[in-house]
């Protein structure tokens, strides 16, 4: 037999021995599993229950985001995960959900991280930044590194034993529901306007008579004239709350919140105690909610604006480009001052702003401009700003 044939025969024998050993080994291992059981099987059969609170009343899109997430996670888990979602006040107050999650009173919550700016100013960057990120840019930044920043802030800066996820988004909020038109900067001066967070301080510095009040108080305050103008959320949420019934104008764009992102936050011990497949399911459900909530908000939001105009007689007002530039300058200067001296907040703000500036360059270069030939434009009755 030639040397070449000997090598082929040797290789064949080695392969055969290896295959038999693998088969026997697997057979023994399978027998051991059948006899002794697999610990992982027990883990993957165990059922888990989560109690989740929100900072929202039931019946509005923001609370429904949490309900959607629970429904999707339960369905994907095949019944191994059950989740009870409670509106604000059912278990704990709206502003108590973070501490309640830390204490283990609830397993987690759905909210807007800007509510925690008093504990750490950088929480605004994960919720909404005045005159900065639009929704698509904000979501991209959050998935790329914003969530890492947010969990760093929660765990290392604020000392909370929690795990945060992005779980819901809306398009820009309505800038204002008002009984006076607010198109130019001078129109805002002296107007009593309800707005929370950083924008309250920014507008106050610019001469607006800012009123700070819970969202549930906005309708009666507009109705009685206690305030001239107010905001709360996006068109479909505000429509549910009825602001169009007690005002004459609705204002765009949402200069105070050009995007609005929402969080799902779980107690980290609860999160760490879940098996990997349920962790993946919970996280996957947050992606689904973010996309579906944003889609609903945009598609239904346009219908709402048309209804306000055509059915209820509200007049749309658009803040001029010149006024918007003034608002942006004041807003960004304010944020620079607000984060000064806090290295973590400065780092996050500088990173977010740089991302936004680069995104604008990329987005404007890559996308066609929006001028539409006259013959393809919407009919006048379909438009919001009509000639």
Secondary structure, DSSP 8 states (H G I E B T S, - for coil): --HHHHHHHHHHHHHHHHHHHHHHHHHHHHHHHHHH--HHHHHHH--EEEEEEESS-TTSHHHHHHHHHHHHHHHHHTTSEEEEEE-TTSSS-GGGHHHHHHHTSSSEEEE-GGGGTTT-GGGGGGT--TT---HHHHHHHIIIIIHHHHHHIIIIIS---EEEEEEEEES---SEEESS---SHHHHTT-EEE--HHHHHHHHHTT-EEE---GGGHHHHHHHTS-SEE--S-HHHHHHHTGGGG-SEEEES-SS-S-EEEEEEEEHHHHHTS-HHHHHHHHHHHHHHHHHHHHHHHHHHHHHHHHHHHTS--EEEE--HHHHHHHHHHHHHHHHHHHTT-HHHHHHHHHHHHHHHHHHHHHHHHS------GGGS--GGG-SS--
